[in-house]
Amino acid sequence: MKKAIHFGAGNIGRGFIGKLLADAGIHVIFADVNQEIVQKLRQDGQYQVKIVGSECQWQTVKNVTAVNSASDEIDEHITQVDLITTAVGPNVLDIIAKTIATGIQKRLDSGNTTPLNIIACENMIRGSSHLKEQVYLHLAADYHAKADTLIGFVDSAVDRIVPPAETSDNILDVTVESFSEWIVDELQFVGDIPEIPGMEKTDNLMAYIERKLFTLNTGHCITAYLGCLKGFQTVKESIEDAAIYADVKQAMTESGEVLIHRYQFDRQAHAAYIEKILSRFANPYLIDDVERVGRQPIRKLGENDRLIKPLRGTMGYGIANAALLKGIAAALKYTNASDPQAVELQAYLSQHGVLATLAHYANLDEHGTEAKQVEAIYNTL
């Protein structure tokens, strides 16, 4: 039986990638620093996933265990497994890179010449390529050439809404939506590509990365930011507001025009994809808090992220972008005292104003038309 380490035993790890691996008959070793979850996974060897769509169903995920990712035990597992996946969040990838590098070095020293593929399943562009750069910073230079032949870092695009855990007697229970999408770059594997139902292969990953980023991620955060301004608590409440629905759909239509121009997506098929995303936001079984979706606004306002990158696409192709500009203005309005990025953003805005803030965090020309339009909208919200 094949074995995999999955870094991140949180809701996304258990409810999405870890589940797909286990369902494919792979023995999954979750790696996490939460000792309570690690101990429970080791004790039970299984957990329950509630899948919500047009109806609800419970599924049992079996053949799993766990290890504390800060322990030496993780190194021994890395020397033996066939696959490593992650769902830890972009900021934590750099932290686990040293652990992975140590394990790879021991794997190569042990004489294991079986290919190992590593897939970062994160909400970021080319996350596995980024992880490779970080791993190689910690891997001795004389190991790099051998690692290049035996270790594949496979970029992926992932999409599944996993809301915060519902109240349960079991800390391992997790709720996920029925929709899921995991697309991998088939050109980056070393050795055979594992057959995992639910993992799709493509030779044009960037098209799907940007489709998800420009549609699901763009629409999700704009829904949250506009919802916050109206005092809504959840994404569902927000998208059921007619004005917010219209703004979000228009923003995704604008970003969709960029995709159609850039990747020749079929216009009708993409319109149907947008409708699917909107229906997911309105899923009555998914209680997704707008504060959770809106957190880390500085990251979301980055020039290569879900708001500014599609905006830059509209600027490049001469596409209308009024709804995207409104979404960016709403992001600048986001306040959350428990989110350090929101606190930092508001402090910078207070001191420097909208135009300088956009230049600083989004790398938008503060003298450009778009920045000035965002400022004008910001002053009306």
Number of C-alpha atoms within 10 A of each C-alpha: 6 14 20 25 28 28 27 23 25 21 21 25 23 28 26 27 23 30 22 20 27 21 18 15 14 22 20 27 27 29 26 21 15 15 14 12 20 21 15 17 22 15 12 13 16 17 21 19 20 17 21 18 15 10 9 13 11 13 11 12 19 18 16 25 20 24 26 19 21 14 12 13 12 21 20 13 17 24 21 18 20 19 22 21 25 27 25 23 16 18 8 13 22 16 14 18 21 17 20 24 22 19 22 24 19 16 22 16 12 11 9 14 14 16 17 26 23 26 26 30 30 22 20 20 19 21 22 24 19 18 24 21 14 19 22 17 13 15 21 12 9 8 15 13 9 11 19 11 13 18 22 22 25 24 28 29 29 23 19 18 20 20 19 17 15 12 9 9 7 10 16 22 20 26 26 25 21 16 14 14 14 19 20 25 20 17 15 19 21 19 14 9 12 13 11 14 11 16 18 15 16 14 11 14 20 17 18 19 21 23 24 21 26 27 26 23 22 26 30 24 27 33 30 33 31 31 25 23 15 13 12 19 16 22 29 25 21 26 27 15 15 10 11 20 17 13 21 27 22 19 27 28 22 23 31 25 21 26 24 15 14 12 15 11 16 10 14 9 10 18 14 11 17 21 13 13 19 23 13 22 23 18 16 15 18 22 19 22 18 25 22 15 19 24 22 19 26 18 15 22 20 18 19 17 22 27 28 24 21 28 26 19 20 21 14 10 12 10 16 17 21 17 21 27 24 24 27 29 26 23 27 23 20 21 21 15 9 10 15 13 17 22 18 16 20 18 12 16 17 11 10 12 13 22 20 19 21 26 15 15 17 23 15 20 15 18 11 10 11 20 23 17 16 22 21 15 17 19 11 7 12
